[in-house]
């Protein structure tokens, strides 16, 4: 390959948007370069969805094994081999990553370049290859999919103590004696519950008045109850002031309404935020505008302020979910290859928090709907009303749906319960089809399934 090469398209980052987009461009006959700094697949495959949910599955097996007697099944003491849990996680990650890389390398018109990219102008990048070589590439179309990474919580002394993040915690080969978690968001709760089930004492420190600050307060309270039932200590309206090492322990000074005190743990997880990887791109050379946090600013068509440069996935800010990244890929495929007019305008917010039971969320929360001045009805029902949940002894949680009082259309839902993400997806399909809630209320679903809970949910309006 020549030292300077012109491409039709350059894609920086092989995450869940960049990889598929590179394949689509190459499949349309465009000479495409896909630049990846570390590993194919981005956060999802390597440090996010795939490894965490693999470990969540191991933790659930431990949880169910301890509960076996509840089902009349008796077994011996449960022991956790974290090295084996880690190896299972690594094997699945390597399988997913390897498959993706092989597909990319075998794609005609596509060059996969392993190295770090930096802009030298609006349509030129310099690639410092992992092999030591430096290449200069040019293209009229450049797509940025560089994602983001964990950031340390802004706590005095945190850089002086061993601190885990959402990536490094999955490489532990022993179960922490006492895991202190800074942050009560999705990441903190998933890892907190996971390691509690592996056998750790767990303390979650949350600055705000509730866990999962984006959820309705009643849903957050139910989540808190579940975690506390599992033996997790939850400290709300509590700030971590400073951290320090004392022998083998990490001491965290916390402040709440009663003043300051110190809690000690064997391990500390910072789960209080992420930062974009744009600081590694020399992006000022391209003239691309960033927001105050360093995320790339785009319009509804994922266009930056520089013609021909686009941003996808987590690097543009907003909801940081794999399915959002993949939809970003579909938008650019539609617009740049198929000459369509796709947009992320009015895209529904949808996600699942993989605590156990899961929290599936779609559309508007009750708080959001009321802030927008909508006339709504709220349907709410505990999972203990669901026959299937009772039969399998998984009746924790609550179902909640927000309905437009005038049109009867479903505006959003929170499903905290066994397979909550799957039940939520049924509601998403109804919303995509613009079905009134009455169709689900009166639908004939097989018994006994979780799906038939929708009959009763939409007959349980509380307001």
Secondary structure, DSSP 8 states (H G I E B T S, - for coil): --SEEE-SEEEE--STTHHHHHHHHHHTT--EEEEESS-TTHHHHHTSHHHHHHHHHHHHHHHHHHTGGGGT---------HHHHHHHHHHHHHHHHHHHHHHHHTSTTEEEEEEEEEEEETTEEEEEETTS-EEEEE-SEEEE---EEE---S-BTGGGS--B-TTGGGG-SS--SEEEEE--SHHHHHHHHHHHHHT-EEEEE-SSSSSSTTS-HHHHHHHHHHHHHTT-EEE-S-EEEEEEEETTEEEEEEEETTEEEEEEESEEEE-S-EEEGGGGTTGGGTT--B-TTS-B---TT-B-SSTTEEE-GGGG-S---HHHHHHHHHHHIIIIIS------TT---EEEE-SSSEEEEEE--HHHHHHTT--EEEEEEEGGG-HHHHHTT---SEEEEEEETTT-BEEEEEEEETTHHHHHHHHHHHHHTT-BHHHHHS----TT-STTHHHHHTT-B--
